[in-house]
Amino acid sequence: MKKVAIIGGGFSGTMAAVNLARLSTGPLCIQLINDKYPLGRGVAYGTKQEEHLLNVAARNMSAVPDHSNHFIDWLRTRVDYSDLPDPQLRETYVPRRIYGDYLRSILSTYMQPIDSHHPAEIQVIESEAVDVELTYDGCAKITLKDGTTIEADRVLLATGNQPPSSLAGESFSHPAYSPDPWGNWMEKIPDPKDDIIILGTGLSMIDIFLTLSEKEWTGNITAISHNGMIPQAHFRGIEYPDFLPPEPENLGLDNLVELLEKHCKQLQRIGENPGIVVDRLRPHTQRIWQKFDLSEKQEFLKRYAARWNVIRHRIAQPIHQRLTEAITEGRLRVLRGRITGLSEHNEKVRVSLQNKKGEEQSVEGGLVINCTGPNSGFSDTSVPLFKNLLKRGLIQPDELDMGIDVGADFAVINAEGEHSEFLFAIGPLMKGTLWETTAVPELRGQAMRVAQLLLDDVSTVTPGHDYRFSVEEEHVIEYYI
Ligand SMILES: Cc1cc2nc3c(=O)[nH]c(=O)nc-3n(C[C@H](O)[C@H](O)[C@H](O)COP(=O)(O)OP(=O)(O)OC[C@H]3O[C@@H](n4cnc5c(N)ncnc54)[C@H](O)[C@@H]3O)c2cc1C
């Protein structure tokens, strides 16, 4: 029987397994290897906190690209959503733990099918994969943390983002420091007379802020980042004429920026949100990114990426309102500066930072939580699996060192520049190659297309087609909000 091993059981790995099982016409064994975060849910949907909401409306969260209302229909099976009028349900920002339930329910349908005619079988292996090598007989051998090995014909890397970067050096540890927003920081909440400092002002900072608010913690929170910008709120878009040329990927960075700035100004003039401009780019961003040359990509990352992220990754309006209220009331302070170090200061952790003028400042917290996001330099990875794959020359960092090099058919490109015949990748590992490859609207398409390719279903594979690209036009579901 053909065997496909998937390393990583978050959204990407789970949905790749589900698509393999549902599209397979012959016997197939799918081994889903997952560690650390809950199976099916991964980092994002593993939260148990009710206040952690999706940041994408329910209408755009179907896990499968060929059934756009799949999530909406599933939500309707729950008594708490069954009576909501359709327009309201479609616009709901559902708790992420419910989305995790959705993914688990899809997985269990294929893990324990109630009919016995399904040719594919999904096995779950709860362990960390630490190495992959090719054996003499052409099979892939995956080594797990406890030394046991698994053999497979093909291996799919669906490992998600790299772990958060260590801001204070690997050796810094302190009872009041939490290096990871998904760690056990809730056990360390200090007395409200001490501040809590959050390093980062993005979506994970917001999760922490919401949980502290739900716990009615009355102390002050300081959030610090380079740009001091917090994510914007979702809004209802207006009818705005199409302004992009037929092939926006050929514009180049300078022309694109000029065009976007012109339309942002126009929208501001009429009192509308310039975020519409970013939303209109959504179906084209991966192609535009691919057409940029290296210097354009570097320039974008240096000058525009922070602003892009704040506008692109928006949050539900009620959450934004809670955040701005806390800022107005002084319960949440947002500082702008480059974090230069962490040190122990009595019982607390001192965070040193430098502003744009080079002036030094420091703040002390009874709890400091690192929410600065995934480590950005892939070649410095501390992850055993990737250290080993790099050592074996089976993978190579992409040109921006944000992830790994992956071909148009999801095949990983090795150190010699050759496309692997047995190692494939999807999800955030392709960030340097695609830029947008993090959220469900991109990942659901990848999870299905990689399954088609892994099954060698030639009838669905078009030669020369770039399968990494997100949603084909017909699958762009109301992408502007
Ligand atoms: C807080 C948060 C909220 C988000 N909210 C939304 C949202 O509302 N809408 C949206 O579209 N997107 C959202 N996202 C984006 C989110 O990243 C994707 O939707 C998706 O969950 C990514 O899934 P993934 O499987 O690629 O990665 P992950 O969820 O990170 O899953 C990877 C899994 O692989 C495991 N793994 C890694 N390496 C190994 C190994 N060597 N061996 C075994 N197991 C391994 C990990 O432990 C993990 O369980 C959110 C992200 C975060 C962090």
Ligand as a Chemical Component Dictionary entry (heavy atoms), coordinates in Angstrom:
data_LIG
# 
_chem_comp.id                   LIG 
_chem_comp.type                 NON-POLYMER 
_chem_comp.pdbx_formal_charge   0 
_chem_comp.three_letter_code    LIG 
# 
loop_
_chem_comp_atom.comp_id 
_chem_comp_atom.atom_id 
_chem_comp_atom.alt_atom_id 
_chem_comp_atom.type_symbol 
_chem_comp_atom.charge 
_chem_comp_atom.model_Cartn_x 
_chem_comp_atom.model_Cartn_y 
_chem_comp_atom.model_Cartn_z 
_chem_comp_atom.pdbx_ordinal 
LIG C1  C1  C 0 -3.133 33.233 17.102 1  
LIG C2  C2  C 0 -3.423 32.973 15.674 2  
LIG C3  C3  C 0 -4.675 33.242 15.162 3  
LIG C4  C4  C 0 -4.958 33.012 13.824 4  
LIG N1  N1  N 0 -6.209 33.263 13.367 5  
LIG C5  C5  C 0 -6.500 33.007 12.079 6  
LIG C6  C6  C 0 -7.820 33.228 11.555 7  
LIG O1  O1  O 0 -8.726 33.668 12.261 8  
LIG N2  N2  N 0 -8.052 32.942 10.250 9  
LIG C7  C7  C 0 -7.079 32.475 9.442  10 
LIG O2  O2  O 0 -7.346 32.240 8.267  11 
LIG N3  N3  N 0 -5.825 32.264 9.897  12 
LIG C8  C8  C 0 -5.518 32.514 11.180 13 
LIG N4  N4  N 0 -4.260 32.297 11.642 14 
LIG C9  C9  C 0 -3.239 31.816 10.704 15 
LIG C10 C10 C 0 -2.912 30.348 10.982 16 
LIG O3  O3  O 0 -1.515 30.333 11.056 17 
LIG C11 C11 C 0 -3.404 29.404 9.940  18 
LIG O4  O4  O 0 -4.791 29.568 9.822  19 
LIG C12 C12 C 0 -3.134 27.924 10.252 20 
LIG O5  O5  O 0 -3.619 27.610 11.537 21 
LIG C13 C13 C 0 -1.692 27.502 10.120 22 
LIG O6  O6  O 0 -1.681 26.105 10.228 23 
LIG P1  P1  P 0 -0.407 25.208 9.995  24 
LIG O7  O7  O 0 -0.873 23.799 10.055 25 
LIG O8  O8  O 0 0.314  25.610 8.777  26 
LIG O9  O9  O 0 0.564  25.530 11.224 27 
LIG P2  P2  P 0 0.385  25.217 12.773 28 
LIG O10 O10 O 0 -0.952 25.556 13.252 29 
LIG O11 O11 O 0 1.545  25.880 13.431 30 
LIG O12 O12 O 0 0.542  23.642 12.903 31 
LIG C14 C14 C 0 1.760  22.972 12.758 32 
LIG C15 C15 C 0 1.722  21.734 13.633 33 
LIG O13 O13 O 0 2.852  20.929 13.308 34 
LIG C16 C16 C 0 3.496  20.506 14.495 35 
LIG N5  N5  N 0 4.907  20.239 14.190 36 
LIG C17 C17 C 0 5.835  21.125 13.776 37 
LIG N6  N6  N 0 7.025  20.511 13.604 38 
LIG C18 C18 C 0 6.823  19.209 13.909 39 
LIG C19 C19 C 0 7.675  18.063 13.946 40 
LIG N7  N7  N 0 8.975  18.136 13.623 41 
LIG N8  N8  N 0 7.150  16.877 14.310 42 
LIG C20 C20 C 0 5.835  16.766 14.647 43 
LIG N9  N9  N 0 4.986  17.826 14.654 44 
LIG C21 C21 C 0 5.476  19.018 14.285 45 
LIG C22 C22 C 0 3.290  21.696 15.437 46 
LIG O14 O14 O 0 3.546  21.370 16.772 47 
LIG C23 C23 C 0 1.840  22.044 15.125 48 
LIG O15 O15 O 0 0.967  21.233 15.864 49 
LIG C24 C24 C 0 -3.948 32.510 12.977 50 
LIG C25 C25 C 0 -2.681 32.260 13.492 51 
LIG C26 C26 C 0 -2.417 32.456 14.827 52 
LIG C27 C27 C 0 -1.053 32.155 15.356 53 
# 
loop_
_chem_comp_bond.comp_id 
_chem_comp_bond.atom_id_1 
_chem_comp_bond.atom_id_2 
_chem_comp_bond.value_order 
_chem_comp_bond.pdbx_ordinal 
LIG C1  C2  SING 1  
LIG C2  C3  SING 2  
LIG C2  C26 DOUB 3  
LIG C3  C4  DOUB 4  
LIG C4  N1  SING 5  
LIG C4  C24 SING 6  
LIG N1  C5  DOUB 7  
LIG C5  C6  SING 8  
LIG C5  C8  SING 9  
LIG C6  O1  DOUB 10 
LIG C6  N2  SING 11 
LIG N2  C7  SING 12 
LIG C7  O2  DOUB 13 
LIG C7  N3  SING 14 
LIG N3  C8  DOUB 15 
LIG C8  N4  SING 16 
LIG N4  C9  SING 17 
LIG N4  C24 SING 18 
LIG C9  C10 SING 19 
LIG C10 O3  SING 20 
LIG C10 C11 SING 21 
LIG C11 O4  SING 22 
LIG C11 C12 SING 23 
LIG C12 O5  SING 24 
LIG C12 C13 SING 25 
LIG C13 O6  SING 26 
LIG O6  P1  SING 27 
LIG P1  O7  DOUB 28 
LIG P1  O8  SING 29 
LIG P1  O9  SING 30 
LIG O9  P2  SING 31 
LIG P2  O10 DOUB 32 
LIG P2  O11 SING 33 
LIG P2  O12 SING 34 
LIG O12 C14 SING 35 
LIG C14 C15 SING 36 
LIG C15 O13 SING 37 
LIG C15 C23 SING 38 
LIG O13 C16 SING 39 
LIG C16 N5  SING 40 
LIG C16 C22 SING 41 
LIG N5  C17 SING 42 
LIG N5  C21 SING 43 
LIG C17 N6  DOUB 44 
LIG N6  C18 SING 45 
LIG C18 C19 SING 46 
LIG C18 C21 DOUB 47 
LIG C19 N7  SING 48 
LIG C19 N8  DOUB 49 
LIG N8  C20 SING 50 
LIG C20 N9  DOUB 51 
LIG N9  C21 SING 52 
LIG C22 O14 SING 53 
LIG C22 C23 SING 54 
LIG C23 O15 SING 55 
LIG C24 C25 DOUB 56 
LIG C25 C26 SING 57 
LIG C26 C27 SING 58 
# 
